[in-house]
Amino acid sequence: MNEEVMINNSPDNYNKNSFLIVNKTKENYIINIRGFMEEFGEVYKNGERLNPYLYKPISEPAGWNETECKENILLVPARKSIKAILHLSILRGWYKIDNDAEYTVDFETEHTKRSPYYYGCKQYVDSLVVHGYKIYDGTLKGKIKLIQKR
């Protein structure tokens, strides 16, 4: 068996340009980059569903200060495209993986009108809403191939 590697939601594993967000509307939007919460996320090894060896505990988000709110609340201008990191909470735990297998994740995750408030950014978010920003309310879903860092 090859060296074991763990899959988790570690920010160190994200690419700086993970997502291209295209806003085709006339509205400016707010997105909490950590506000996409799991609806479901299934990991598959060579097409077979894989269960985590350790399940992720449910925890309360920590409160952010004003600087952290500004770093984690993404502003998406009307009729613009931006590249950004979105920390999707789609995995239910930690998984052991082998170098010689193919892994995919089938997921669905939701960002609601409450998402920007999860970390205590009420004053900052409310100030943006007063200036005409809308809070993104929607779902991301898809199937992605996991690529191991070598």
C-alpha atoms as an extended CHARMM CRD file, in Angstrom:
* protein
*
       150  EXT
         1         1  MET       CA              0.0000000000        0.0000000000        0.0000000000  PROA      1               0.0000000000
         2         2  ASN       CA              1.2400000000        3.4820000000       -0.8520000000  PROA      2               0.0000000000
         3         3  GLU       CA              1.7580000000        6.2100000000        1.7010000000  PROA      3               0.0000000000
         4         4  GLU       CA             -1.5800000000        7.3100000000        3.1590000000  PROA      4               0.0000000000
         5         5  VAL       CA             -2.7610000000       10.8400000000        2.5640000000  PROA      5               0.0000000000
         6         6  MET       CA             -5.7540000000       12.4110000000        4.2660000000  PROA      6               0.0000000000
         7         7  ILE       CA             -8.4330000000       14.4540000000        2.5200000000  PROA      7               0.0000000000
         8         8  ASN       CA             -9.9310000000       17.2040000000        4.6580000000  PROA      8               0.0000000000
         9         9  ASN       CA            -11.0490000000       20.8120000000        4.4130000000  PROA      9               0.0000000000
        10        10  SER       CA             -7.5860000000       22.2360000000        5.1020000000  PROA      10              0.0000000000
        11        11  PRO       CA             -7.1680000000       25.7120000000        3.5900000000  PROA      11              0.0000000000
        12        12  ASP       CA             -3.5380000000       24.8410000000        2.7630000000  PROA      12              0.0000000000
        13        13  ASN       CA             -4.8650000000       22.5840000000       -0.0020000000  PROA      13              0.0000000000
        14        14  TYR       CA             -6.7990000000       25.3080000000       -1.8370000000  PROA      14              0.0000000000
        15        15  ASN       CA             -5.6240000000       27.0410000000       -4.9860000000  PROA      15              0.0000000000
        16        16  LYS       CA             -5.8180000000       30.8460000000       -4.8430000000  PROA      16              0.0000000000
        17        17  ASN       CA             -8.0080000000       30.8620000000       -7.9710000000  PROA      17              0.0000000000
        18        18  SER       CA            -10.2290000000       27.9160000000       -7.0960000000  PROA      18              0.0000000000
        19        19  PHE       CA            -13.4550000000       29.3950000000       -8.5040000000  PROA      19              0.0000000000
        20        20  LEU       CA            -14.4130000000       31.7960000000      -11.2550000000  PROA      20              0.0000000000
        21        21  ILE       CA            -17.4900000000       33.6970000000      -10.1070000000  PROA      21              0.0000000000
        22        22  VAL       CA            -19.4390000000       35.3780000000      -12.8990000000  PROA      22              0.0000000000
        23        23  ASN       CA            -22.0760000000       37.9130000000      -11.9140000000  PROA      23              0.0000000000
        24        24  LYS       CA            -24.2900000000       38.5400000000      -14.9510000000  PROA      24              0.0000000000
        25        25  THR       CA            -26.8170000000       40.5970000000      -13.0010000000  PROA      25              0.0000000000
        26        26  LYS       CA            -27.1220000000       44.3240000000      -12.3480000000  PROA      26              0.0000000000
        27        27  GLU       CA            -26.8190000000       43.6750000000       -8.5880000000  PROA      27              0.0000000000
        28        28  ASN       CA            -23.7070000000       43.6920000000       -6.3660000000  PROA      28              0.0000000000
        29        29  TYR       CA            -23.4840000000       40.5530000000       -4.2320000000  PROA      29              0.0000000000
        30        30  ILE       CA            -21.9850000000       39.4850000000       -0.8960000000  PROA      30              0.0000000000
        31        31  ILE       CA            -20.6230000000       35.9620000000       -0.4430000000  PROA      31              0.0000000000
        32        32  ASN       CA            -19.0950000000       34.5450000000        2.7400000000  PROA      32              0.0000000000
        33        33  ILE       CA            -16.1870000000       32.4880000000        1.3590000000  PROA      33              0.0000000000
        34        34  ARG       CA            -16.6720000000       30.0670000000        4.2760000000  PROA      34              0.0000000000
        35        35  GLY       CA            -20.4630000000       30.2340000000        4.1610000000  PROA      35              0.0000000000
        36        36  PHE       CA            -21.1970000000       27.2740000000        1.8800000000  PROA      36              0.0000000000
        37        37  MET       CA            -22.4430000000       24.6270000000        4.2780000000  PROA      37              0.0000000000
        38        38  GLU       CA            -22.7930000000       20.9460000000        3.4620000000  PROA      38              0.0000000000
        39        39  GLU       CA            -26.0310000000       19.5940000000        2.1160000000  PROA      39              0.0000000000
        40        40  PHE       CA            -24.1730000000       16.4500000000        1.1290000000  PROA      40              0.0000000000
        41        41  GLY       CA            -20.7190000000       15.4050000000        0.0440000000  PROA      41              0.0000000000
        42        42  GLU       CA            -19.7920000000       11.8700000000       -0.9350000000  PROA      42              0.0000000000
        43        43  VAL       CA            -16.2400000000       10.7110000000       -1.6890000000  PROA      43              0.0000000000
        44        44  TYR       CA            -15.7580000000        7.9330000000       -4.2470000000  PROA      44              0.0000000000
        45        45  LYS       CA            -12.6450000000        5.7820000000       -4.6920000000  PROA      45              0.0000000000
        46        46  ASN       CA            -12.4960000000        4.2390000000       -8.1790000000  PROA      46              0.0000000000
        47        47  GLY       CA            -16.2780000000        4.6760000000       -8.3910000000  PROA      47              0.0000000000
        48        48  GLU       CA            -17.0360000000        3.0620000000       -5.0050000000  PROA      48              0.0000000000
        49        49  ARG       CA            -18.4130000000        5.1990000000       -2.1720000000  PROA      49              0.0000000000
        50        50  LEU       CA            -15.8510000000        5.7220000000        0.5980000000  PROA      50              0.0000000000
        51        51  ASN       CA            -16.7770000000        6.4030000000        4.2150000000  PROA      51              0.0000000000
        52        52  PRO       CA            -14.6360000000        8.6900000000        6.3810000000  PROA      52              0.0000000000
        53        53  TYR       CA            -12.4380000000        6.9860000000        8.9520000000  PROA      53              0.0000000000
        54        54  LEU       CA            -13.1390000000        9.9030000000       11.3040000000  PROA      54              0.0000000000
        55        55  TYR       CA            -16.2590000000       12.0610000000       11.1920000000  PROA      55              0.0000000000
        56        56  LYS       CA            -15.9850000000       15.8220000000       11.4640000000  PROA      56              0.0000000000
        57        57  PRO       CA            -17.4570000000       17.1600000000       14.7180000000  PROA      57              0.0000000000
        58        58  ILE       CA            -20.1060000000       19.8630000000       14.5030000000  PROA      58              0.0000000000
        59        59  SER       CA            -18.8150000000       23.0810000000       15.9860000000  PROA      59              0.0000000000
        60        60  GLU       CA            -19.9060000000       26.6660000000       16.3580000000  PROA      60              0.0000000000
        61        61  PRO       CA            -18.0530000000       29.1710000000       14.1700000000  PROA      61              0.0000000000
        62        62  ALA       CA            -15.6890000000       31.5410000000       15.9380000000  PROA      62              0.0000000000
        63        63  GLY       CA            -16.4750000000       35.2480000000       15.9240000000  PROA      63              0.0000000000
        64        64  TRP       CA            -14.4130000000       37.2860000000       13.4610000000  PROA      64              0.0000000000
        65        65  ASN       CA            -13.0890000000       40.7470000000       14.0940000000  PROA      65              0.0000000000
        66        66  GLU       CA            -13.6620000000       43.5210000000       11.5190000000  PROA      66              0.0000000000
        67        67  THR       CA            -10.4720000000       42.7110000000        9.5710000000  PROA      67              0.0000000000
        68        68  GLU       CA            -11.3970000000       39.0080000000        9.3470000000  PROA      68              0.0000000000
        69        69  CYS       CA            -14.9150000000       39.9330000000        8.1930000000  PROA      69              0.0000000000
        70        70  LYS       CA            -13.4770000000       42.0470000000        5.3750000000  PROA      70              0.0000000000
        71        71  GLU       CA            -11.0580000000       39.2520000000        4.3870000000  PROA      71              0.0000000000
        72        72  ASN       CA            -13.7740000000       36.5660000000        4.3100000000  PROA      72              0.0000000000
        73        73  ILE       CA            -16.7810000000       38.4320000000        2.9390000000  PROA      73              0.0000000000
        74        74  LEU       CA            -16.3800000000       38.5330000000       -0.8260000000  PROA      74              0.0000000000
        75        75  LEU       CA            -17.8280000000       41.4680000000       -2.7730000000  PROA      75              0.0000000000
        76        76  VAL       CA            -18.9440000000       40.4950000000       -6.2600000000  PROA      76              0.0000000000
        77        77  PRO       CA            -19.6440000000       43.6080000000       -8.3770000000  PROA      77              0.0000000000
        78        78  ALA       CA            -22.4730000000       43.7010000000      -10.9020000000  PROA      78              0.0000000000
        79        79  ARG       CA            -21.5960000000       42.3640000000      -14.3740000000  PROA      79              0.0000000000
        80        80  LYS       CA            -18.0740000000       41.3500000000      -13.2820000000  PROA      80              0.0000000000
        81        81  SER       CA            -16.1120000000       38.1220000000      -13.0260000000  PROA      81              0.0000000000
        82        82  ILE       CA            -13.6730000000       37.4420000000      -10.2140000000  PROA      82              0.0000000000
        83        83  LYS       CA            -11.4410000000       34.5370000000       -9.2160000000  PROA      83              0.0000000000
        84        84  ALA       CA            -11.6810000000       33.5650000000       -5.5850000000  PROA      84              0.0000000000
        85        85  ILE       CA            -11.2270000000       30.8380000000       -3.0180000000  PROA      85              0.0000000000
        86        86  LEU       CA            -14.4590000000       29.3860000000       -1.6680000000  PROA      86              0.0000000000
        87        87  HSD       CA            -14.0060000000       27.1010000000        1.3240000000  PROA      87              0.0000000000
        88        88  LEU       CA            -16.7940000000       24.6050000000        0.6700000000  PROA      88              0.0000000000
        89        89  SER       CA            -17.8230000000       22.5710000000        3.6800000000  PROA      89              0.0000000000
        90        90  ILE       CA            -18.6380000000       19.4510000000        1.6720000000  PROA      90              0.0000000000
        91        91  LEU       CA            -16.7300000000       16.6350000000        3.3410000000  PROA      91              0.0000000000
        92        92  ARG       CA            -18.1900000000       14.8020000000        6.3260000000  PROA      92              0.0000000000
        93        93  GLY       CA            -14.8500000000       13.8390000000        7.8040000000  PROA      93              0.0000000000
        94        94  TRP       CA            -11.3440000000       12.6250000000        7.0600000000  PROA      94              0.0000000000
        95        95  TYR       CA            -10.5800000000        9.9860000000        4.4460000000  PROA      95              0.0000000000
        96        96  LYS       CA             -7.5010000000        7.8210000000        3.9030000000  PROA      96              0.0000000000
        97        97  ILE       CA             -6.4700000000        7.7570000000        0.2740000000  PROA      97              0.0000000000
        98        98  ASP       CA             -3.9170000000        5.8250000000       -1.7700000000  PROA      98              0.0000000000
        99        99  ASN       CA             -1.6790000000        7.2290000000       -4.4890000000  PROA      99              0.0000000000
       100       100  ASP       CA             -2.7890000000        4.5980000000       -7.0110000000  PROA      100             0.0000000000
       101       101  ALA       CA             -6.5640000000        5.2890000000       -6.9220000000  PROA      101             0.0000000000
       102       102  GLU       CA             -8.8650000000        7.8840000000       -8.4830000000  PROA      102             0.0000000000
       103       103  TYR       CA            -11.0620000000        9.9510000000       -6.1800000000  PROA      103             0.0000000000
       104       104  THR       CA            -14.0930000000       12.0930000000       -6.9120000000  PROA      104             0.0000000000
       105       105  VAL       CA            -16.4620000000       14.0890000000       -4.7220000000  PROA      105             0.0000000000
       106       106  ASP       CA            -20.1350000000       14.4220000000       -5.5510000000  PROA      106             0.0000000000
       107       107  PHE       CA            -21.4250000000       17.4170000000       -3.5880000000  PROA      107             0.0000000000
       108       108  GLU       CA            -24.1310000000       19.9470000000       -2.9640000000  PROA      108             0.0000000000
       109       109  THR       CA            -23.6070000000       22.9210000000       -0.6900000000  PROA      109             0.0000000000
       110       110  GLU       CA            -25.7280000000       25.9260000000        0.1770000000  PROA      110             0.0000000000
       111       111  HSD       CA            -25.1060000000       29.6340000000        0.8600000000  PROA      111             0.0000000000
       112       112  THR       CA            -28.1240000000       31.3250000000        2.4520000000  PROA      112             0.0000000000
       113       113  LYS       CA            -29.0380000000       34.8620000000        3.4390000000  PROA      113             0.0000000000
       114       114  ARG       CA            -27.7340000000       33.9400000000        6.9230000000  PROA      114             0.0000000000
       115       115  SER       CA            -24.3120000000       32.7880000000        5.6880000000  PROA      115             0.0000000000
       116       116  PRO       CA            -22.5000000000       36.1530000000        5.9690000000  PROA      116             0.0000000000
       117       117  TYR       CA            -23.6390000000       36.4200000000        9.5980000000  PROA      117             0.0000000000
       118       118  TYR       CA            -22.2840000000       33.0280000000       10.7750000000  PROA      118             0.0000000000
       119       119  TYR       CA            -19.0550000000       34.4800000000       12.0980000000  PROA      119             0.0000000000
       120       120  GLY       CA            -20.3960000000       37.6130000000       13.7700000000  PROA      120             0.0000000000
       121       121  CYS       CA            -20.0690000000       40.0980000000       10.8770000000  PROA      121             0.0000000000
       122       122  LYS       CA            -23.4820000000       41.6750000000       11.3840000000  PROA      122             0.0000000000
       123       123  GLN       CA            -22.3380000000       45.3060000000       11.4690000000  PROA      123             0.0000000000
       124       124  TYR       CA            -20.1100000000       44.9450000000        8.3890000000  PROA      124             0.0000000000
       125       125  VAL       CA            -22.6720000000       42.9710000000        6.3560000000  PROA      125             0.0000000000
       126       126  ASP       CA            -25.5430000000       45.2720000000        7.3340000000  PROA      126             0.0000000000
       127       127  SER       CA            -23.4830000000       48.2830000000        6.2090000000  PROA      127             0.0000000000
       128       128  LEU       CA            -23.0240000000       46.6650000000        2.7790000000  PROA      128             0.0000000000
       129       129  VAL       CA            -26.7230000000       45.7860000000        2.4970000000  PROA      129             0.0000000000
       130       130  VAL       CA            -27.6270000000       49.4180000000        3.2930000000  PROA      130             0.0000000000
       131       131  HSD       CA            -25.4060000000       50.4140000000        0.3410000000  PROA      131             0.0000000000
       132       132  GLY       CA            -27.3340000000       48.1460000000       -2.0320000000  PROA      132             0.0000000000
       133       133  TYR       CA            -25.4450000000       44.8460000000       -1.8440000000  PROA      133             0.0000000000
       134       134  LYS       CA            -27.5130000000       41.6490000000       -2.0020000000  PROA      134             0.0000000000
       135       135  ILE       CA            -26.6040000000       38.4890000000       -0.0950000000  PROA      135             0.0000000000
       136       136  TYR       CA            -26.1410000000       35.5120000000       -2.4270000000  PROA      136             0.0000000000
       137       137  ASP       CA            -28.7600000000       32.8540000000       -1.7190000000  PROA      137             0.0000000000
       138       138  GLY       CA            -28.1700000000       29.6740000000       -3.6880000000  PROA      138             0.0000000000
       139       139  THR       CA            -26.6660000000       26.2460000000       -4.1020000000  PROA      139             0.0000000000
       140       140  LEU       CA            -23.4870000000       24.9190000000       -5.6730000000  PROA      140             0.0000000000
       141       141  LYS       CA            -23.4370000000       21.3120000000       -6.7710000000  PROA      141             0.0000000000
       142       142  GLY       CA            -21.2480000000       19.1560000000       -8.8940000000  PROA      142             0.0000000000
       143       143  LYS       CA            -18.8340000000       16.2920000000       -9.1810000000  PROA      143             0.0000000000
       144       144  ILE       CA            -15.1310000000       17.0460000000       -8.9850000000  PROA      144             0.0000000000
       145       145  LYS       CA            -12.0080000000       14.9610000000       -9.3090000000  PROA      145             0.0000000000
       146       146  LEU       CA             -9.6150000000       15.1740000000       -6.3900000000  PROA      146             0.0000000000
       147       147  ILE       CA             -6.0370000000       15.7250000000       -7.4330000000  PROA      147             0.0000000000
       148       148  GLN       CA             -3.3840000000       14.7170000000       -4.9540000000  PROA      148             0.0000000000
       149       149  LYS       CA             -0.5550000000       17.0650000000       -4.1120000000  PROA      149             0.0000000000
       150       150  ARG       CA              2.7190000000       15.3580000000       -4.9470000000  PROA      150             0.0000000000
